[in-house]
Amino acid sequence: MLAWEVLQELSERLKSCSLCPRRCGVNRTKGERGFCGGGMLPRVASFHPHFGEEEVLSGYRGSGTIFFSGCNMACVYCQNYTISHFREGIEVTPLALAAMMQSLERQGCHNINLVTPTHFVPQIFEAVDRARQEGLRIPIVYNTSGYEDLGVLRLLRGLVDIYLPDMRYAREESAVRYSQAPRYPEVCREAIREMFLQVGNVVLDEEGVASRGLIVRILIIPSLEEEAKENLRFLATEISRDVFVTLLRQYRPLYRAQDFPEIARSVSDRTYQEVLEYGRSLGLRNFILQ
C-alpha cells in the first residue's frame, strides 16, 4: 500500500476507535474519548535524548525519546503514572511532532524512540512520513506495552525499524488484575510474532547501535516470576534463541501497588538470577541485563 492509503486506513479507525485490542468504538474525530483518553491530536509529555535505555539504543549520543501521554493499559504499579494515568502533557499537531523528530536527529540521537505510541498511531504515521520526506534518516523505535492490534501492526510494515515491546504477563488473570488488559497474553504474543516477521533479529551498525530488529523487554513482577519464565520459553521456542531480551528488574511498588500486597515489594537478586538462569537454560543467547 502507498503511504497515503495506509494513513487513510489508520485514520478511519479513529471514527470508531479500533487502534488497540480494546476497540472502544468511540468517534475520536468528534471529540469522543475512550479508555486511553486520546483525542485527535497526539499528547506529548516530553521529548529529549535519553541515555538510560538499552545500550544498543542509547549508544553514546542518546535515544531520541518522545513520551506520549495516556495509555491503553492501566497498570497499578506504573512508574510514569502522572503521564499514563493522569495524562500530563500538551497536544501537538503531526507537523509539530515531525519537527520534534527532526530536532532530535539534529541533536545527534541514534534513533527516534516512540514511547507508548499505540493510541496515536495514525498521527505518528503522518509525522514520521512527513519527517522522512524532509530528510529524517535515523531508525524509528516503537516502544510499547505489547498490547497491540495485529491489523494496525501490519500497516506499520516499513515504518518501524526497531520494535521494543514489553512482555508483562503470561496469564490473563494477572493482566486483568494489575492492568485491566483482557487477553493480554495471546494479544502480546501475536503482536511479537508479527514484529519479528517484520524486522527479524537485531542488526547492529558500525557503532554497535541497533539499526533494525526486535528487542523484547521481560518485566519481572514479584509473585509473577513463573509468568516471566513462561514468556522466556515462548521467545525461545516460537521466536528465536537469538532474539535480544532485556531482563528488567526496575519494577518498584509505585502508584497503587501497595493496594496489592503480593506485588508490593521489589524484585530480589535471587529471583532475578533465577529467571536469568532459566532463560539461559532455554538457549537464549542475547540478554541485556540491569
N, C-alpha and C positions, 0 to 999 in steps of 0.2 A: 504494500500500500504506500501511496505517496504521503508525505508528512501532513499535508492539509487534510487528507482523508482520515488519517489517524486522529488528528486534532478534532475533527468534526465528530468522529465516533465517540471519542472520550468526552467531549463537551455535551453530547446528547445524554450521557449518563447522569449529568448534573440535573436534568429535568425531572428525573425520578431516581434519586441518587442510588447508584449501584457500583460505586468505586471500590467498595470493600465488601467482605463477606456478610456484613450486617444488612446490606441492601435496605437502608432505611426508607427509601422511596420518596423522600421529601423533594420538593422542587426548589433547588438552590438558586435557580435563575430568578425566582420570585421572592427571594429572601427567607425561605424556609430553611431551618437548620435541624440536622439530625443528631445522632449520638456524639459525633466528633465536634460539633459546633462550627464546622467550616461553612463559609459562605461562598460568594462568587469570587472574591479576591483572596489570595493566599495571605495568611497572617504569619509574620516573621518575628521571632523573639530576638534573634541576634545573628550576625554573620561575622566571621573572623578566621584567621589562620589558627588551627588547633594543633597543638603538639602532644596531646595526650591520647591520641588514637593509636591503633596498632602501628608499630614502626614501619611496616610496609605501606602504610597510608600517610603517616605524618612525615616520614623521611626527615630531612633536616631543614625544610622550608615550610613545613606545616601542611595540614589538610584544610582546604578551604570550606569550612563548615557553615551551613545555613540551617539554623534551628527553626523549624516550623511549629507554630502554636497549635494546641489541640491534639487529639489522638483518637484512634478508633478502638483503643483498649482503655481499661480503667484500672490499672494495677494499683493495688492498695499500698504497695511499698515503693511507689515511683520516686526516684531521686530528683526528678525535674518536675514535680507536681505543680509548681506555680506556672509552668509553661504548658504542660499537658492537660492538667485538670482545670486550672484557673485561666488558662489561655492568654497569658500575658504576651504582649507583642503588638505590632501595628500591621494593618492591612496594606499591601503594596500591589501595584499593577504588575502584570507579566513583564512589561518593559522595564520597570524598576528592578524586578528580580533578575532579569538578564544583565542589567548594569552591575548588580552585586556580584554576579559570577565573573564578569569581566574585570571588576576591581580586584577580586581575589586572585585571578590569574596574573594581573599586573603586579600584585604583591609577591609573586613568586610561588604561590601554593602549588603543590603537586597535583591536586585534583579538586573537583567541586563535590563536597560531601553533603548530600541532601538528607538531613536528619528528621525522621518522622514525616515522610513526604506523601504517604498513601492517600490522604484525603484531599490533596491538592494536585493530583497527577495531571489533569488537563492544563492547568495554569503553568505547572512546571514544564510540561512538554512544550508549550508555546514559548516559554522563556528560554529553554535550552536550544530549541530550534533557531530562535532569533539570535542568541549569543553565538551559536556556531556559524550562522550565516555571516556574522560580523567578525569572525576570526577566532572564536574560542577553540582551543586545541587540547586542553588538558582533559583527562578522563572524568566521567560522571560516576559518582558513587551513590548507590541507592541504599540508604541506611535505615532499616525497617525492623519493626517488631516481628515480622513474619506473618502477620495476619492480613494476607493479601488475596485479592480476587484474581483467579487464574486468567480470565479473559483480559483483564487490564494488563497483567504482566506480559501477555503475548503481544499486546500492542506496543510495548516498550522495547521490543527487539530492535537493536540498532541504536537506541537512545542511551541505554545504560551500558557502561563498560565494566563496572565492578558492582556486584551485589554483596551487601553486608547485612544479612538477616540475623535476628535472634532466633534461638530455639529455647523457649522457656518452659514448656510443659510437654509431657508425653501422654497425659491422661486428661480427658475433658473435665472431669470433676474439679481438678485443680485449676484449670483455665477459667472455669466459671466462677469458682470461689474467690480467686485472687485477682482476676482481670475482667470478669464479665464477658468472656470471649468464647461463646459456644463453638464447638467443632474445631477449636484451635489446633489440636494435634494433626488432624487429617488435612486441614487447610494449609498449615505451615509446611507439611511435608510435600504436598502437591506443589506449593509455591517454590520450594527449594529444588525440586526436580526440574521445574521449568527454568529457574535461574541458571542451574548448572547446564541445562541444554543450550541456553543462550550464550553463556560466557566461558564455561569449562573451568578447569583448574587455573590457579593464579599464574600469571606471566609477569615476571619482574623486568624492569627496564635496566639500563646500564648503571643506574644509581641505586639499584636494589629496592626500588619502589614499585608497587603493583601498578601495572598499566591495564590489566584486564583480569577477570576471574571472579570466583566465588569464595568469600570468607564467611564462615558461619560462626556466630557467637553463641556459645553454650553458657547460659546463666545458671550457676549453681545456687539453688534456693534451699535454705535449711528445711529439713524434713522431706525434701523432694529430690534427694541425691539419686535415688533409683531412676527417677524420670530423666535426669541428666544422662545417666548411663544408657537408658533406652534410646535417647536421641543420638548419642555417640554410635550406638550399634546400627541405627538407621543410616547414618552417614557412611560408616564403614562398609555396610553390606549393599546399600542401594544407591549411593552417590559415588564416592571414590575414596580409597585409602590415602590418596594424595591431596585431598581437599584440605585447605587451610582452616584450622579450627582455633578460635580464640576461646580459651577456657577462663571464663570470667569469675573472679572471686570478689567483685566490687559490690555485691549485694550488701545493703545496710537496711536495718529495720526503720525506715523513714515513713513519712506521711501517716498512713493509718495502720501500719504493720503491727503496732502494739495491740490492736484490737484482735489480732490473730496470734495467740501465744505460741503456736507451733512454728511460726516463722519470725518471731520477734527476737532474733539473735543473728549474729554474724556467722559466716562460714569458717569452720576451724581449719587449721593447717592440715590436720589428719584427714578430714573429709576431702579437702581439695586434692591432696596427694592420692587418696584412694580413687577418686574419679579419674584423675590423670593416668594412673597406672592401669585402670580398666580400659581406658581409651587406647593406650599403647598396646595392651594385650590383644586388641582387635585389629592391630596392624596400622592404625592411623599414624602417619609419619610427620605431619606438619602442624605441630601445636604451637600456638602463640600463648605464652604464659604470663600471668600477672603476679 
